[in-house]
């Protein structure tokens, strides 16, 4: 429990810059004229935060176009941080789908590749087969 509370406090400290910039964007949007471009100072702040929080999160929090933010980061020579993907995913079979005693349990080995070159091998048996489609969808969406 203690580790969790420390992580939450650290998360708040790290998000201060993002929260501050989000308020600045909100103030600017409240007082801007229709069609006005985002000031360079705000764009610069967003680009700076990408290294710490990742482009996806910064774009979502500040309501910016992800592609435009990514292009601006590229112009500065910085690299967009790719979020870490989980190394292990535990799947639990739904209750009530137990195999009768003495029945043969089906087995399945699935190897998945995604567009970024990540690979995953899954060995399933019995009730785990119910979760295969959800697992595949989660892997390809990550």
C-alpha positions as a Markdown table, in Angstrom:
| # | Residue | x | y | z |
|---|---|---|---|---|
| 1 | Unk | 0.0 | 0.0 | 0.0 |
| 2 | Unk | 2.8 | 2.4 | 0.8 |
| 3 | Unk | 4.4 | 1.9 | -2.7 |
| 4 | Unk | 1.1 | 2.8 | -4.3 |
| 5 | Unk | 0.8 | 6.0 | -2.4 |
| 6 | Unk | 4.3 | 7.0 | -3.4 |
| 7 | Unk | 3.6 | 6.3 | -7.1 |
| 8 | Unk | 0.5 | 8.4 | -7.0 |
| 9 | Unk | 2.4 | 11.3 | -5.4 |
| 10 | Unk | 5.1 | 11.0 | -8.0 |
| 11 | Unk | 2.5 | 10.9 | -10.8 |
| 12 | Unk | 1.0 | 14.1 | -9.6 |
| 13 | Unk | 4.4 | 15.8 | -9.5 |
| 14 | Unk | 5.2 | 14.7 | -13.0 |
| 15 | Unk | 1.9 | 15.9 | -14.3 |
| 16 | Unk | 2.2 | 19.4 | -12.9 |
| 17 | Unk | 3.8 | 20.7 | -16.2 |
| 18 | Unk | 1.1 | 19.0 | -18.3 |
| 19 | Unk | -1.7 | 20.4 | -16.0 |
| 20 | Unk | -0.3 | 23.9 | -16.1 |
| 21 | Unk | 0.0 | 23.8 | -19.9 |
| 22 | Unk | -3.5 | 22.4 | -20.2 |
| 23 | Unk | -4.8 | 25.4 | -18.2 |
| 24 | Unk | -2.9 | 27.7 | -20.5 |
| 25 | Unk | -4.5 | 26.1 | -23.5 |
| 26 | Unk | -7.9 | 26.4 | -22.0 |
| 27 | Unk | -7.4 | 30.1 | -21.2 |
| 28 | Unk | -6.2 | 30.7 | -24.7 |
| 29 | Unk | -9.1 | 28.8 | -26.3 |
| 30 | Unk | -11.6 | 30.8 | -24.1 |
| 31 | Unk | -10.3 | 34.1 | -25.4 |
| 32 | Unk | -9.2 | 33.4 | -28.9 |
| 33 | Unk | -10.8 | 34.6 | -32.1 |
| 34 | Unk | -12.3 | 32.0 | -34.5 |
| 35 | Unk | -9.6 | 30.7 | -36.8 |
| 36 | Unk | -6.7 | 32.0 | -34.7 |
| 37 | Unk | -3.6 | 29.8 | -34.7 |
| 38 | Unk | -2.1 | 28.3 | -31.6 |
| 39 | Unk | 0.7 | 30.6 | -30.3 |
| 40 | Unk | 4.3 | 29.2 | -30.7 |
| 41 | Unk | 4.8 | 29.4 | -26.9 |
| 42 | Unk | 2.0 | 26.9 | -26.4 |
| 43 | Unk | 3.2 | 24.6 | -29.2 |
| 44 | Unk | 6.7 | 24.8 | -27.7 |
| 45 | Unk | 5.4 | 23.7 | -24.3 |
| 46 | Unk | 3.5 | 20.8 | -25.8 |
| 47 | Unk | 6.6 | 19.7 | -27.8 |
| 48 | Unk | 8.7 | 19.8 | -24.6 |
| 49 | Unk | 6.3 | 17.7 | -22.7 |
| 50 | Unk | 6.3 | 14.9 | -25.3 |
| 51 | Unk | 9.6 | 13.6 | -24.1 |
| 52 | Unk | 8.2 | 13.2 | -20.6 |
| 53 | Unk | 4.6 | 12.0 | -21.2 |
| 54 | Unk | 4.5 | 10.8 | -24.8 |
| 55 | Unk | 2.9 | 12.3 | -27.9 |
| 56 | Unk | -0.4 | 10.4 | -27.5 |
| 57 | Unk | -1.1 | 11.6 | -24.0 |
| 58 | Unk | 0.0 | 15.2 | -24.6 |
| 59 | Unk | -2.2 | 15.4 | -27.7 |
| 60 | Unk | -5.2 | 13.9 | -25.8 |
| 61 | Unk | -4.8 | 16.1 | -22.7 |
| 62 | Unk | -4.3 | 19.3 | -24.7 |
| 63 | Unk | -6.8 | 18.4 | -27.4 |
| 64 | Unk | -4.3 | 18.7 | -30.2 |
| 65 | Unk | -4.0 | 16.9 | -33.5 |
| 66 | Unk | -1.6 | 14.0 | -32.8 |
| 67 | Unk | -0.1 | 14.0 | -36.3 |
| 68 | Unk | 0.6 | 17.8 | -36.1 |
| 69 | Unk | 2.2 | 17.4 | -32.7 |
| 70 | Unk | 4.3 | 14.5 | -33.9 |
| 71 | Unk | 5.4 | 16.5 | -36.9 |
| 72 | Unk | 6.4 | 19.5 | -34.7 |
| 73 | Unk | 8.4 | 17.1 | -32.5 |
| 74 | Unk | 10.1 | 15.8 | -35.6 |
| 75 | Unk | 11.1 | 19.3 | -36.7 |
| 76 | Unk | 13.0 | 19.8 | -33.4 |
| 77 | Unk | 14.9 | 16.5 | -33.9 |
| 78 | Unk | 13.4 | 14.8 | -30.8 |
| 79 | Unk | 12.0 | 11.4 | -31.1 |
| 80 | Unk | 8.4 | 10.6 | -30.1 |
| 81 | Unk | 8.4 | 8.3 | -27.1 |
| 82 | Unk | 6.6 | 5.0 | -27.7 |
| 83 | Unk | 4.6 | 3.8 | -24.7 |
| 84 | Unk | 5.8 | 0.6 | -23.1 |
| 85 | Unk | 3.7 | -2.4 | -23.9 |
| 86 | Unk | 2.9 | -5.0 | -21.2 |
| 87 | Unk | 5.3 | -7.9 | -21.0 |
| 88 | Unk | 2.8 | -10.3 | -19.4 |
| 89 | Unk | -1.0 | -10.5 | -19.6 |
| 90 | Unk | -2.9 | -12.9 | -17.4 |
| 91 | Unk | -6.2 | -14.1 | -18.7 |
| 92 | Unk | -8.8 | -15.6 | -16.5 |
| 93 | Unk | -11.5 | -17.9 | -17.9 |
| 94 | Unk | -15.1 | -16.9 | -17.3 |
| 95 | Unk | -16.7 | -18.8 | -14.5 |
| 96 | Unk | -19.1 | -21.7 | -15.3 |
| 97 | Unk | -17.2 | -23.0 | -18.4 |
| 98 | Unk | -15.4 | -25.8 | -16.6 |
| 99 | Unk | -14.6 | -28.9 | -18.6 |
| 100 | Unk | -16.4 | -32.1 | -17.5 |
| 101 | Unk | -14.2 | -34.7 | -15.7 |
| 102 | Unk | -12.5 | -37.0 | -18.2 |
| 103 | Unk | -13.1 | -34.8 | -21.2 |
| 104 | Unk | -10.3 | -34.0 | -23.5 |
| 105 | Unk | -9.1 | -30.5 | -23.2 |
| 106 | Unk | -8.4 | -28.7 | -26.5 |
| 107 | Unk | -5.0 | -27.2 | -26.9 |
| 108 | Unk | -4.0 | -24.4 | -29.1 |
| 109 | Unk | -0.7 | -22.6 | -29.9 |
| 110 | Unk | -1.0 | -19.2 | -31.6 |
| 111 | Unk | 1.9 | -17.0 | -32.8 |
| 112 | Unk | 1.0 | -13.3 | -33.4 |
| 113 | Unk | 3.0 | -10.6 | -35.2 |
| 114 | Unk | 1.9 | -6.9 | -35.4 |
| 115 | Unk | 2.8 | -4.1 | -37.8 |
| 116 | Unk | 5.6 | -2.8 | -35.6 |
| 117 | Unk | 7.4 | -6.2 | -35.6 |
| 118 | Unk | 6.4 | -7.3 | -32.1 |
| 119 | Unk | 5.8 | -11.0 | -31.7 |
| 120 | Unk | 3.8 | -13.0 | -29.2 |
| 121 | Unk | 3.4 | -16.7 | -28.7 |
| 122 | Unk | 0.3 | -18.0 | -26.7 |
| 123 | Unk | -0.3 | -21.5 | -25.6 |
| 124 | Unk | -3.9 | -22.1 | -24.6 |
| 125 | Unk | -5.8 | -25.1 | -23.3 |
| 126 | Unk | -9.3 | -25.6 | -22.1 |
| 127 | Unk | -11.1 | -22.5 | -20.9 |
| 128 | Unk | -8.3 | -20.2 | -22.1 |
| 129 | Unk | -9.6 | -20.6 | -25.7 |
| 130 | Unk | -12.6 | -18.4 | -24.9 |
| 131 | Unk | -10.2 | -15.4 | -24.4 |
| 132 | Unk | -8.3 | -15.8 | -27.7 |
| 133 | Unk | -10.1 | -13.2 | -29.7 |
| 134 | Unk | -9.9 | -10.6 | -27.0 |
| 135 | Unk | -6.2 | -11.3 | -26.5 |
| 136 | Unk | -5.5 | -11.0 | -30.3 |
| 137 | Unk | -7.5 | -7.8 | -30.5 |
| 138 | Unk | -5.6 | -6.3 | -27.5 |
| 139 | Unk | -2.2 | -7.3 | -29.0 |
| 140 | Unk | -2.9 | -5.8 | -32.4 |
| 141 | Unk | -4.3 | -2.6 | -30.9 |
| 142 | Unk | -1.3 | -2.0 | -28.6 |
